[in-house]
Amino acid sequence: MQKLQRKNRRSILKKMEITEIARKSLEKYFNNEKFMPNGEDRKKYYEKKACFVTLTINGTLRGCIGSLTATKPLWQDIVDNSINAAFNDYRFSPLTKNELDKIKIEVSILSQAIPLLFKTPSELLRKIKKDYGLIIEKDGINATFLPQVWEQIKDKKIFLQELSQKAGLKKDAWKTSKIYYYTVSFEKEK
């Protein structure tokens, strides 16, 4: 009887959502502590997956860092990328404790990246779908745009030009670079 009650109690407990893992990581960081999800949540998010954590304040980007390849359990990637997005995104000053309650967190889980093979720039443009995240790679340099960036940049050519420039390459580098695509599932705080 006790085993059954314990099992039922466990199933009633709400498991953390991925954005909660990110938020708890930041809260603990401000208290000079490391966040460790409970055993159930570590088990739920044990699979090796790559993710990006995006922080915004009033809809404006405040930090975004992620992984392009799955090298660690998802929960650990969320923890690491949350801290990096808040404190190590070179485009922004480190997040302050006062901003913590103002940020909205979005966690995007990436599928494995697949090469987009093309012979001409126009063939590449035809193959791209607007639910793809794209990675550009050339001469050991890479950069990515999550699929959510299509909300701001709707034109495929401009999307690729801006992605090239994000990588520090010439605007038209996409025409002679390796291009990979991936999809994401994401969760966003309300």
N, CA and C atoms as an extended XYZ file, in Angstrom:
570
Properties=species:S:1:pos:R:3:atomname:S:1:resname:S:1:resid:I:1 pbc="F F F"
N         0.822       -1.209        0.000 N   MET     1
C         0.000        0.000        0.000 CA  MET     1
C         0.863        1.269        0.000 C   MET     1
N         1.923        1.277        0.830 N   GLN     2
C         2.785        2.451        0.876 CA  GLN     2
C         3.458        2.709       -0.467 C   GLN     2
N         3.881        1.625       -1.142 N   LYS     3
C         4.523        1.790       -2.449 CA  LYS     3
C         3.577        2.447       -3.431 C   LYS     3
N         2.316        2.045       -3.425 N   LEU     4
C         1.329        2.616       -4.327 CA  LEU     4
C         1.120        4.091       -4.003 C   LEU     4
N         1.000        4.431       -2.723 N   GLN     5
C         0.816        5.832       -2.346 CA  GLN     5
C         2.012        6.684       -2.762 C   GLN     5
N         3.220        6.159       -2.544 N   ARG     6
C         4.424        6.885       -2.929 CA  ARG     6
C         4.452        7.112       -4.434 C   ARG     6
N         4.095        6.100       -5.211 N   LYS     7
C         4.083        6.210       -6.663 CA  LYS     7
C         3.059        7.249       -7.117 C   LYS     7
N         1.870        7.219       -6.532 N   ASN     8
C         0.833        8.191       -6.894 CA  ASN     8
C         1.264        9.608       -6.531 C   ASN     8
N         1.895        9.763       -5.365 N   ARG     9
C         2.354       11.070       -4.948 CA  ARG     9
C         3.382       11.617       -5.947 C   ARG     9
N         4.269       10.741       -6.411 N   ARG    10
C         5.271       11.146       -7.379 CA  ARG    10
C         4.632       11.613       -8.679 C   ARG    10
N         3.610       10.898       -9.149 N   SER    11
C         2.983       11.270      -10.412 CA  SER    11
C         2.167       12.551      -10.285 C   SER    11
N         1.757       12.892       -9.067 N   ILE    12
C         1.006       14.129       -8.842 CA  ILE    12
C         1.946       15.336       -8.842 C   ILE    12
N         3.200       15.128       -8.398 N   LEU    13
C         4.157       16.231       -8.379 CA  LEU    13
C         4.366       16.756       -9.787 C   LEU    13
N         4.326       18.061       -9.923 N   LYS    14
C         4.519       18.679      -11.243 CA  LYS    14
C         5.999       18.646      -11.586 C   LYS    14
N         6.305       18.131      -12.754 N   LYS    15
C         7.686       18.154      -13.220 CA  LYS    15
C         7.971       19.537      -13.781 C   LYS    15
N         9.218       19.968      -13.626 N   MET    16
C         9.612       21.296      -14.101 CA  MET    16
C         9.543       21.362      -15.620 C   MET    16
N         9.156       22.506      -16.091 N   GLU    17
C         9.212       22.778      -17.515 CA  GLU    17
C        10.600       23.318      -17.828 C   GLU    17
N        10.956       23.305      -19.090 N   ILE    18
C        12.318       23.693      -19.435 CA  ILE    18
C        12.614       25.163      -19.124 C   ILE    18
N        11.613       26.032      -19.220 N   THR    19
C        11.864       27.438      -18.870 CA  THR    19
C        12.055       27.597      -17.356 C   THR    19
N        11.428       26.735      -16.572 N   GLU    20
C        11.620       26.790      -15.119 CA  GLU    20
C        13.049       26.395      -14.748 C   GLU    20
N        13.600       25.417      -15.459 N   ILE    21
C        14.992       25.030      -15.221 CA  ILE    21
C        15.901       26.225      -15.495 C   ILE    21
N        15.629       26.930      -16.585 N   ALA    22
C        16.430       28.106      -16.935 CA  ALA    22
C        16.312       29.189      -15.865 C   ALA    22
N        15.095       29.489      -15.447 N   ARG    23
C        14.894       30.553      -14.446 CA  ARG    23
C        15.538       30.190      -13.120 C   ARG    23
N        15.345       28.959      -12.666 N   LYS    24
C        15.939       28.524      -11.392 CA  LYS    24
C        17.459       28.603      -11.453 C   LYS    24
N        18.028       28.299      -12.616 N   SER    25
C        19.483       28.386      -12.790 CA  SER    25
C        19.966       29.807      -12.537 C   SER    25
N        19.231       30.775      -13.068 N   LEU    26
C        19.614       32.178      -12.896 CA  LEU    26
C        19.395       32.647      -11.467 C   LEU    26
N        18.275       32.267      -10.877 N   GLU    27
C        18.009       32.650       -9.483 CA  GLU    27
C        19.114       32.130       -8.567 C   GLU    27
N        19.483       30.867       -8.736 N   LYS    28
C        20.539       30.271       -7.903 CA  LYS    28
C        21.882       30.959       -8.164 C   LYS    28
N        22.159       31.295       -9.415 N   TYR    29
C        23.420       31.943       -9.764 CA  TYR    29
C        23.573       33.265       -9.005 C   TYR    29
N        22.493       34.033       -8.917 N   PHE    30
C        22.548       35.301       -8.191 CA  PHE    30
C        22.781       35.092       -6.699 C   PHE    30
N        22.499       33.893       -6.194 N   ASN    31
C        22.746       33.565       -4.781 CA  ASN    31
C        24.048       32.774       -4.601 C   ASN    31
N        24.900       32.805       -5.649 N   ASN    32
C        26.176       32.071       -5.628 CA  ASN    32
C        26.000       30.584       -5.357 C   ASN    32
N        24.926       30.026       -5.901 N   GLU    33
C        24.659       28.596       -5.772 CA  GLU    33
C        24.525       28.003       -7.164 C   GLU    33
N        24.743       26.698       -7.256 N   LYS    34
C        24.520       25.992       -8.516 CA  LYS    34
C        23.162       25.322       -8.457 C   LYS    34
N        22.436       25.384       -9.549 N   PHE    35
C        21.122       24.737       -9.608 CA  PHE    35
C        21.266       23.302      -10.095 C   PHE    35
N        20.586       22.415       -9.419 N   MET    36
C        20.551       21.006       -9.809 CA  MET    36
C        19.090       20.566       -9.755 C   MET    36
N        18.497       20.241      -10.914 N   PRO    37
C        17.114       19.753      -10.896 CA  PRO    37
C        17.014       18.465      -10.067 C   PRO    37
N        15.820       18.177       -9.591 N   ASN    38
C        15.646       16.941       -8.821 CA  ASN    38
C        15.828       15.730       -9.743 C   ASN    38
N        15.918       14.563       -9.144 N   GLY    39
C        16.169       13.332       -9.897 CA  GLY    39
C        15.146       13.061      -10.980 C   GLY    39
N        13.873       13.333      -10.697 N   GLU    40
C        12.813       13.105      -11.696 CA  GLU    40
C        13.013       13.991      -12.923 C   GLU    40
N        13.332       15.259      -12.675 N   ASP    41
C        13.523       16.183      -13.798 CA  ASP    41
C        14.810       15.880      -14.557 C   ASP    41
N        15.853       15.484      -13.843 N   ARG    42
C        17.092       15.079      -14.540 CA  ARG    42
C        16.817       13.867      -15.420 C   ARG    42
N        15.984       12.979      -14.920 N   LYS    43
C        15.628       11.778      -15.685 CA  LYS    43
C        14.780       12.161      -16.906 C   LYS    43
N        13.838       13.092      -16.702 N   LYS    44
C        12.953       13.523      -17.789 CA  LYS    44
C        13.739       14.192      -18.918 C   LYS    44
N        14.781       14.924      -18.566 N   TYR    45
C        15.561       15.681      -19.544 CA  TYR    45
C        16.990       15.137      -19.660 C   TYR    45
N        17.142       13.831      -19.563 N   TYR    46
C        18.478       13.203      -19.582 CA  TYR    46
C        19.066       13.093      -20.985 C   TYR    46
N        18.217       13.028      -22.001 N   GLU    47
C        18.712       12.797      -23.360 CA  GLU    47
C        19.619       13.945      -23.804 C   GLU    47
N        20.690       13.588      -24.502 N   LYS    48
C        21.597       14.619      -25.009 CA  LYS    48
C        20.916       15.367      -26.141 C   LYS    48
N        20.738       16.672      -25.925 N   LYS    49
C        20.114       17.541      -26.924 CA  LYS    49
C        20.778       18.904      -26.847 C   LYS    49
N        20.790       19.595      -27.966 N   ALA    50
C        21.326       20.956      -28.021 CA  ALA    50
C        20.177       21.941      -27.852 C   ALA    50
N        20.463       23.044      -27.184 N   CYS    51
C        19.417       24.056      -27.003 CA  CYS    51
C        20.017       25.454      -27.062 C   CYS    51
N        19.139       26.414      -27.252 N   PHE    52
C        19.468       27.830      -27.146 CA  PHE    52
C        18.549       28.433      -26.097 C   PHE    52
N        19.087       29.330      -25.299 N   VAL    53
C        18.292       30.074      -24.327 CA  VAL    53
C        18.306       31.534      -24.755 C   VAL    53
N        17.108       32.094      -24.912 N   THR    54
C        16.935       33.484      -25.336 CA  THR    54
C        16.282       34.259      -24.207 C   THR    54
N        16.858       35.391      -23.859 N   LEU    55
C        16.309       36.271      -22.830 CA  LEU    55
C        15.857       37.568      -23.490 C   LEU    55
N        14.670       38.026      -23.133 N   THR    56
C        14.174       39.302      -23.651 CA  THR    56
C        13.614       40.132      -22.500 C   THR    56
N        13.629       41.433      -22.689 N   ILE    57
C        12.943       42.353      -21.773 CA  ILE    57
C        12.055       43.224      -22.645 C   ILE    57
N        10.760       43.200      -22.383 N   ASN    58
C         9.777       43.950      -23.175 CA  ASN    58
C         9.917       43.662      -24.672 C   ASN    58
N        10.186       42.407      -25.003 N   GLY    59
C        10.280       41.994      -26.390 CA  GLY    59
C        11.607       42.295      -27.066 C   GLY    59
N        12.538       42.926      -26.346 N   THR    60
C        13.852       43.263      -26.894 CA  THR    60
C        14.881       42.255      -26.408 C   THR    60
N        15.704       41.775      -27.322 N   LEU    61
C        16.722       40.786      -26.982 CA  LEU    61
C        17.628       41.297      -25.871 C   LEU    61
N        17.879       40.430      -24.886 N   ARG    62
C        18.757       40.763      -23.756 CA  ARG    62
C        19.915       39.774      -23.617 C   ARG    62
N        19.845       38.682      -24.389 N   GLY    63
C        20.908       37.681      -24.379 CA  GLY    63
C        20.422       36.421      -25.082 C   GLY    63
N        21.313       35.767      -25.784 N   CYS    64
C        20.959       34.517      -26.462 CA  CYS    64
C        22.231       33.722      -26.698 C   CYS    64
N        22.304       32.564      -26.094 N   ILE    65
C        23.463       31.678      -26.233 CA  ILE    65
C        22.940       30.250      -26.335 C   ILE    65
N        23.643       29.438      -27.103 N   GLY    66
C        23.221       28.055      -27.210 CA  GLY    66
C        24.288       27.145      -27.750 C   GLY    66
N        23.872       25.927      -27.972 N   SER    67
C        24.726       24.868      -28.495 CA  SER    67
C        24.157       24.398      -29.825 C   SER    67
N        25.036       24.117      -30.767 N   LEU    68
C        24.583       23.616      -32.064 CA  LEU    68
C        24.603       22.091      -32.132 C   LEU    68
N        25.372       21.469      -31.251 N   THR    69
C        25.425       20.008      -31.234 CA  THR    69
C        25.136       19.505      -29.825 C   THR    69
N        24.531       18.338      -29.766 N   ALA    70
C        24.164       17.732      -28.485 CA  ALA    70
C        25.371       17.027      -27.889 C   ALA    70
N        25.879       17.542      -26.773 N   THR    71
C        27.040       16.936      -26.131 CA  THR    71
C        26.794       16.589      -24.664 C   THR    71
N        25.649       17.021      -24.116 N   LYS    72
C        25.359       16.766      -22.703 CA  LYS    72
C        23.853       16.627      -22.520 C   LYS    72
N        23.428       16.131      -21.362 N   PRO    73
C        21.988       16.018      -21.130 CA  PRO    73
C        21.296       17.376      -21.298 C   PRO    73
N        20.079       17.346      -21.795 N   LEU    74
C        19.342       18.585      -22.051 CA  LEU    74
C        19.286       19.475      -20.822 C   LEU    74
N        18.983       18.918      -19.654 N   TRP    75
C        18.871       19.767      -18.457 CA  TRP    75
C        20.169       20.537      -18.211 C   TRP    75
N        21.320       19.890      -18.432 N   GLN    76
C        22.610       20.545      -18.208 CA  GLN    76
C        22.861       21.618      -19.260 C   GLN    76
N        22.468       21.357      -20.506 N   ASP    77
C        22.627       22.351      -21.566 CA  ASP    77
C        21.767       23.582      -21.268 C   ASP    77
N        20.564       23.360      -20.741 N   ILE    78
C        19.687       24.480      -20.371 CA  ILE    78
C        20.337       25.307      -19.269 C   ILE    78
N        20.840       24.638      -18.233 N   VAL    79
C        21.486       25.348      -17.121 CA  VAL    79
C        22.669       26.173      -17.635 C   VAL    79
N        23.558       25.535      -18.389 N   ASP    80
C        24.761       26.221      -18.874 CA  ASP    80
C        24.425       27.381      -19.812 C   ASP    80
N        23.505       27.154      -20.742 N   ASN    81
C        23.168       28.205      -21.709 CA  ASN    81
C        22.383       29.345      -21.078 C   ASN    81
N        21.627       29.071      -20.030 N   SER    82
C        20.915       30.139      -19.312 CA  SER    82
C        21.916       31.105      -18.692 C   SER    82
N        22.890       30.540      -18.012 N   ILE    83
C        23.913       31.373      -17.366 CA  ILE    83
C        24.725       32.118      -18.421 C   ILE    83
N        25.090       31.432      -19.494 N   ASN    84
C        25.863       32.093      -20.550 CA  ASN    84
C        25.069       33.196      -21.249 C   ASN    84
N        23.778       32.970      -21.492 N   ALA    85
C        22.953       34.007      -22.130 CA  ALA    85
C        22.841       35.234      -21.236 C   ALA    85
N        22.764       35.015      -19.936 N   ALA    86
C        22.604       36.125      -18.995 CA  ALA    86
C        23.907       36.872      -18.719 C   ALA    86
N        25.023       36.155      -18.730 N   PHE    87
C        26.260       36.774      -18.254 CA  PHE    87
C        27.422       36.772      -19.243 C   PHE    87
N        27.296       36.025      -20.344 N   ASN    88
C        28.441       35.899      -21.246 CA  ASN    88
C        28.137       36.190      -22.709 C   ASN    88
N        26.973       36.758      -23.006 N   ASP    89
C        26.690       37.170      -24.384 CA  ASP    89
C        27.421       38.496      -24.598 C   ASP    89
N        28.454       38.472      -25.441 N   TYR    90
C        29.325       39.638      -25.624 CA  TYR    90
C        28.575       40.879      -26.102 C   TYR    90
N        27.379       40.715      -26.619 N   ARG    91
C        26.625       41.861      -27.142 CA  ARG    91
C        25.969       42.691      -26.037 C   ARG    91
N        25.935       42.129      -24.819 N   PHE    92
C        25.213       42.768      -23.722 CA  PHE    92
C        26.042       42.772      -22.448 C   PHE    92
N        25.766       43.738      -21.591 N   SER    93
C        26.378       43.707      -20.258 CA  SER    93
C        25.719       42.571      -19.470 C   SER    93
N        26.380       42.075      -18.441 N   PRO    94
C        25.781       40.985      -17.658 CA  PRO    94
C        24.422       41.380      -17.065 C   PRO    94
N        23.544       40.417      -17.002 N   LEU    95
C        22.217       40.623      -16.416 CA  LEU    95
C        22.366       41.051      -14.960 C   LEU    95
N        21.527       41.976      -14.531 N   THR    96
C        21.551       42.395      -13.131 CA  THR    96
C        20.408       41.722      -12.379 C   THR    96
N        20.544       41.683      -11.080 N   LYS    97
C        19.508       41.062      -10.239 CA  LYS    97
C        18.174       41.790      -10.405 C   LYS    97
N        18.227       43.120      -10.613 N   ASN    98
C        16.997       43.897      -10.818 CA  ASN    98
C        16.278       43.507      -12.101 C   ASN    98
N        17.025       43.031      -13.101 N   GLU    99
C        16.422       42.644      -14.376 CA  GLU    99
C        15.813       41.250      -14.340 C   GLU    99
N        16.177       40.460      -13.360 N   LEU   100
C        15.753       39.065      -13.321 CA  LEU   100
C        14.231       38.911      -13.390 C   LEU   100
N        13.503       39.744      -12.680 N   ASP   101
C        12.033       39.650      -12.705 CA  ASP   101
C        11.432       40.214      -13.986 C   ASP   101
N        12.208       40.963      -14.747 N   LYS   102
C        11.705       41.585      -15.974 CA  LYS   102
C        11.911       40.715      -17.215 C   LYS   102
N        12.869       39.792      -17.155 N   ILE   103
C        13.170       39.006      -18.359 CA  ILE   103
C        12.115       37.937      -18.611 C   ILE   103
N        11.955       37.633      -19.881 N   LYS   104
C        11.177       36.480      -20.333 CA  LYS   104
C        12.180       35.509      -20.936 C   LYS   104
N        11.982       34.244      -20.652 N   ILE   105
C        12.915       33.214      -21.096 CA  ILE   105
C        12.249       32.336      -22.138 C   ILE   105
N        13.017       32.046      -23.185 N   GLU   106
C        12.583       31.096      -24.208 CA  GLU   106
C        13.703       30.073      -24.375 C   GLU   106
N        13.330       28.793      -24.368 N   VAL   107
C        14.294       27.719      -24.573 CA  VAL   107
C        13.902       26.991      -25.860 C   VAL   107
N        14.837       26.931      -26.794 N   SER   108
C        14.633       26.240      -28.071 CA  SER   108
C        15.488       24.982      -28.088 C   SER   108
N        14.850       23.846      -28.342 N   ILE   109
C        15.557       22.575      -28.433 CA  ILE   109
C        15.745       22.263      -29.915 C   ILE   109
N        16.995       22.068      -30.310 N   LEU   110
C        17.334       21.904      -31.724 CA  LEU   110
C        17.351       20.434      -32.146 C   LEU   110
N        16.866       20.192      -33.351 N   SER   111
C        17.061       18.877      -33.963 CA  SER   111
C        18.514       18.824      -34.442 C   SER   111
N        18.940       17.674      -34.875 N   GLN   112
C        20.290       17.563      -35.432 CA  GLN   112
C        20.361       18.355      -36.739 C   GLN   112
N        21.452       19.085      -36.929 N   ALA   113
C        21.627       19.879      -38.149 CA  ALA   113
C        21.920       18.960      -39.338 C   ALA   113
N        21.314       19.299      -40.473 N   ILE   114
C        21.458       18.515      -41.708 CA  ILE   114
C        21.977       19.445      -42.805 C   ILE   114
N        22.979       19.002      -43.569 N   PRO   115
C        23.487       19.855      -44.657 CA  PRO   115
C        22.414       20.114      -45.712 C   PRO   115
N        22.370       21.345      -46.187 N   LEU   116
C        21.519       21.710      -47.314 CA  LEU   116
C        22.428       21.726      -48.535 C   LEU   116
N        22.310       20.725      -49.358 N   LEU   117
C        23.180       20.619      -50.526 CA  LEU   117
C        22.600       21.436      -51.673 C   LEU   117
N        23.459       22.217      -52.325 N   PHE   118
C        23.004       23.060      -53.429 CA  PHE   118
C        24.165       23.322      -54.380 C   PHE   118
N        23.822       23.555      -55.633 N   LYS   119
C        24.841       23.858      -56.647 CA  LYS   119
C        24.841       25.337      -57.009 C   LYS   119
N        23.676       25.980      -56.868 N   THR   120
C        23.582       27.398      -57.194 CA  THR   120
C        22.863       28.126      -56.068 C   THR   120
N        23.106       29.420      -55.931 N   PRO   121
C        22.394       30.179      -54.906 CA  PRO   121
C        20.867       30.091      -55.061 C   PRO   121
N        20.379       30.108      -56.295 N   SER   122
C        18.922       30.046      -56.486 CA  SER   122
C        18.368       28.682      -56.046 C   SER   122
N        19.146       27.617      -56.233 N   GLU   123
C        18.709       26.298      -55.758 CA  GLU   123
C        18.620       26.303      -54.230 C   GLU   123
N        19.587       26.917      -53.562 N   LEU   124
C        19.551       27.014      -52.101 CA  LEU   124
C        18.309       27.779      -51.651 C   LEU   124
N        18.046       28.901      -52.271 N   LEU   125
C        16.882       29.709      -51.895 CA  LEU   125
C        15.583       28.913      -52.040 C   LEU   125
N        15.491       28.085      -53.080 N   ARG   126
C        14.293       27.250      -53.271 CA  ARG   126
C        14.161       26.193      -52.173 C   ARG   126
N        15.264       25.672      -51.696 N   LYS   127
C        15.244       24.586      -50.710 CA  LYS   127
C        14.942       25.052      -49.283 C   LYS   127
N        15.203       26.311      -49.006 N   ILE   128
C        15.023       26.824      -47.641 CA  ILE   128
C        13.538       26.976      -47.327 C   ILE   128
N        13.163       26.481      -46.157 N   LYS   129
C        11.803       26.660      -45.644 CA  LYS   129
C        11.870       27.594      -44.446 C   LYS   129
N        10.823       28.349      -44.251 N   LYS   130
C        10.849       29.363      -43.202 CA  LYS   130
C        10.589       28.816      -41.801 C   LYS   130
N        10.563       27.492      -41.654 N   ASP   131
C        10.538       26.940      -40.297 CA  ASP   131
C        11.902       26.331      -39.960 C   ASP   131
N        12.895       26.571      -40.813 N   TYR   132
C        14.259       26.094      -40.579 CA  TYR   132
C        15.053       27.125      -39.779 C   TYR   132
N        15.872       26.632      -38.877 N   GLY   133
C        16.976       27.404      -38.355 CA  GLY   133
C        18.132       27.122      -39.301 C   GLY   133
N        18.987       28.092      -39.528 N   LEU   134
C        20.085       27.905      -40.477 CA  LEU   134
C        21.429       28.155      -39.806 C   LEU   134
N        22.407       27.377      -40.236 N   ILE   135
C        23.793       27.546      -39.802 CA  ILE   135
C        24.618       27.803      -41.059 C   ILE   135
N        25.454       28.802      -40.992 N   ILE   136
C        26.416       29.043      -42.070 CA  ILE   136
C        27.787       28.656      -41.538 C   ILE   136
N        28.585       28.030      -42.389 N   GLU   137
C        29.937       27.634      -41.991 CA  GLU   137
C        30.897       27.865      -43.151 C   GLU   137
N        31.980       28.584      -42.845 N   LYS   138
C        33.003       28.844      -43.874 CA  LYS   138
C        34.326       29.138      -43.170 C   LYS   138
N        35.368       28.486      -43.639 N   ASP   139
C        36.720       28.721      -43.118 CA  ASP   139
C        36.793       28.612      -41.587 C   ASP   139
N        36.100       27.637      -41.027 N   GLY   140
C        36.138       27.402      -39.586 CA  GLY   140
C        35.289       28.353      -38.761 C   GLY   140
N        34.546       29.209      -39.425 N   ILE   141
C        33.671       30.176      -38.742 CA  ILE   141
C        32.232       29.735      -38.969 C   ILE   141
N        31.401       29.875      -37.932 N   ASN   142
C        29.981       29.584      -38.143 CA  ASN   142
C        29.107       30.529      -37.340 C   ASN   142
N        27.868       30.576      -37.735 N   ALA   143
C        26.852       31.363      -37.033 CA  ALA   143
C        25.503       30.740      -37.357 C   ALA   143
N        24.535       31.041      -36.517 N   THR   144
C        23.190       30.505      -36.740 CA  THR   144
C        22.134       31.554      -36.460 C   THR   144
N        20.997       31.363      -37.086 N   PHE   145
C        19.765       32.071      -36.761 CA  PHE   145
C        18.732       30.997      -36.440 C   PHE   145
N        18.086       31.129      -35.304 N   LEU   146
C        16.987       30.234      -34.959 CA  LEU   146
C        15.817       30.479      -35.917 C   LEU   146
N        14.910       29.516      -36.054 N   PRO   147
C        13.755       29.727      -36.938 CA  PRO   147
C        12.917       30.947      -36.547 C   PRO   147
N        12.935       31.318      -35.273 N   GLN   148
C        12.149       32.460      -34.812 CA  GLN   148
C        12.598       33.768      -35.472 C   GLN   148
N        13.825       33.806      -35.995 N   VAL   149
C        14.337       35.021      -36.645 CA  VAL   149
C        13.555       35.330      -37.927 C   VAL   149
N        12.900       34.301      -38.495 N   TRP   150
C        12.078       34.545      -39.694 CA  TRP   150
C        10.959       35.553      -39.409 C   TRP   150
N        10.575       35.705      -38.136 N   GLU   151
C         9.540       36.693      -37.786 CA  GLU   151
C        10.023       38.115      -38.077 C   GLU   151
N        11.343       38.355      -37.956 N   GLN   152
C        11.893       39.685      -38.221 CA  GLN   152
C        12.437       39.819      -39.648 C   GLN   152
N        13.001       38.745      -40.181 N   ILE   153
C        13.603       38.799      -41.520 CA  ILE   153
C        12.859       37.809      -42.408 C   ILE   153
N        11.936       38.302      -43.187 N   LYS   154
C        11.054       37.415      -43.958 CA  LYS   154
C        11.623       37.010      -45.325 C   LYS   154
N        12.524       37.793      -45.849 N   ASP   155
C        13.105       37.523      -47.165 CA  ASP   155
C        14.279       36.547      -47.032 C   ASP   155
N        14.274       35.468      -47.807 N   LYS   156
C        15.301       34.430      -47.702 CA  LYS   156
C        16.707       34.966      -48.006 C   LYS   156
N        16.821       35.771      -49.033 N   LYS   157
C        18.133       36.299      -49.426 CA  LYS   157
C        18.687       37.223      -48.335 C   LYS   157
N        17.845       38.096      -47.821 N   ILE   158
C        18.276       39.010      -46.755 CA  ILE   158
C        18.625       38.213      -45.493 C   ILE   158
N        17.833       37.174      -45.197 N   PHE   159
C        18.101       36.288      -44.064 CA  PHE   159
C        19.518       35.727      -44.172 C   PHE   159
N        19.874       35.207      -45.348 N   LEU   160
C        21.197       34.617      -45.561 CA  LEU   160
C        22.307       35.670      -45.540 C   LEU   160
N        22.028       36.857      -46.061 N   GLN   161
C        23.019       37.932      -46.031 CA  GLN   161
C        23.314       38.350      -44.582 C   GLN   161
N        22.259       38.488      -43.798 N   GLU   162
C        22.440       38.886      -42.391 CA  GLU   162
C        23.125       37.788      -41.594 C   GLU   162
N        22.819       36.535      -41.910 N   LEU   163
C        23.476       35.408      -41.248 CA  LEU   163
C        24.968       35.408      -41.598 C   LEU   163
N        25.297       35.688      -42.846 N   SER   164
C        26.708       35.784      -43.263 CA  SER   164
C        27.421       36.866      -42.458 C   SER   164
N        26.790       38.012      -42.337 N   GLN   165
C        27.394       39.119      -41.606 CA  GLN   165
C        27.502       38.816      -40.115 C   GLN   165
N        26.536       38.096      -39.576 N   LYS   166
C        26.604       37.702      -38.166 CA  LYS   166
C        27.856       36.854      -37.921 C   LYS   166
N        28.217       36.032      -38.898 N   ALA   167
C        29.407       35.184      -38.780 CA  ALA   167
C        30.699       35.976      -39.009 C   ALA   167
N        30.559       37.253      -39.379 N   GLY   168
C        31.745       38.066      -39.652 CA  GLY   168
C        32.258       37.876      -41.064 C   GLY   168
N        31.399       37.341      -41.927 N   LEU   169
C        31.757       37.094      -43.327 CA  LEU   169
C        31.167       38.195      -44.211 C   LEU   169
N        31.582       38.208      -45.457 N   LYS   170
C        30.994       39.149      -46.410 CA  LYS   170
C        29.524       38.804      -46.607 C   LYS   170
N        28.767       39.817      -46.984 N   LYS   171
C        27.314       39.696      -47.138 CA  LYS   171
C        26.890       38.542      -48.042 C   LYS   171
N        27.631       38.292      -49.108 N   ASP   172
C        27.258       37.234      -50.052 CA  ASP   172
C        28.013       35.922      -49.824 C   ASP   172
N        28.642       35.770      -48.680 N   ALA   173
C        29.402       34.548      -48.377 CA  ALA   173
C        28.511       33.308      -48.394 C   ALA   173
N        27.226       33.464      -48.138 N   TRP   174
C        26.304       32.327      -48.110 CA  TRP   174
C        26.296       31.566      -49.428 C   TRP   174
N        26.605       32.255      -50.514 N   LYS   175
C        26.565       31.619      -51.841 CA  LYS   175
C        27.636       30.544      -52.010 C   LYS   175
N        28.725       30.650      -51.233 N   THR   176
C        29.834       29.696      -51.363 CA  THR   176
C        30.177       29.030      -50.025 C   THR   176
N        29.253       29.058      -49.097 N   SER   177
C        29.480       28.473      -47.772 CA  SER   177
C        28.712       27.171      -47.625 C   SER   177
N        29.025       26.444      -46.572 N   LYS   178
C        28.211       25.288      -46.200 CA  LYS   178
C        27.023       25.828      -45.416 C   LYS   178
N        25.845       25.314      -45.736 N   ILE   179
C        24.631       25.724      -45.051 CA  ILE   179
C        23.975       24.467      -44.480 C   ILE   179
N        23.595       24.544      -43.224 N   TYR   180
C        22.896       23.447      -42.553 CA  TYR   180
C        21.552       23.968      -42.064 C   TYR   180
N        20.611       23.049      -41.930 N   TYR   181
C        19.317       23.445      -41.374 CA  TYR   181
C        18.944       22.527      -40.221 C   TYR   181
N        18.081       23.050      -39.367 N   TYR   182
C        17.541       22.291      -38.238 CA  TYR   182
C        16.170       22.852      -37.918 C   TYR   182
N        15.429       22.129      -37.135 N   THR   183
C        14.144       22.622      -36.644 CA  THR   183
C        14.236       22.719      -35.130 C   THR   183
N        13.278       23.398      -34.522 N   VAL   184
C        13.279       23.525      -33.068 CA  VAL   184
C        11.880       23.265      -32.509 C   VAL   184
N        11.869       22.816      -31.284 N   SER   185
C        10.654       22.892      -30.477 CA  SER   185
C        11.026       23.868      -29.362 C   SER   185
N        10.110       24.722      -28.981 N   PHE   186
C        10.488       25.704      -27.979 CA  PHE   186
C         9.377       25.947      -26.973 C   PHE   186
N         9.811       26.449      -25.842 N   GLU   187
C         8.893       26.822      -24.764 CA  GLU   187
C         9.264       28.236      -24.360 C   GLU   187
N         8.236       29.049      -24.156 N   LYS   188
C         8.440       30.459      -23.854 CA  LYS   188
C         7.640       30.827      -22.607 C   LYS   188
N         8.250       31.586      -21.727 N   GLU   189
C         7.498       32.084      -20.571 CA  GLU   189
C         6.437       33.064      -21.038 C   GLU   189
N         5.336       33.087      -20.328 N   LYS   190
C         4.243       34.013      -20.675 CA  LYS   190
C         4.411       35.338      -20.002 C   LYS   190
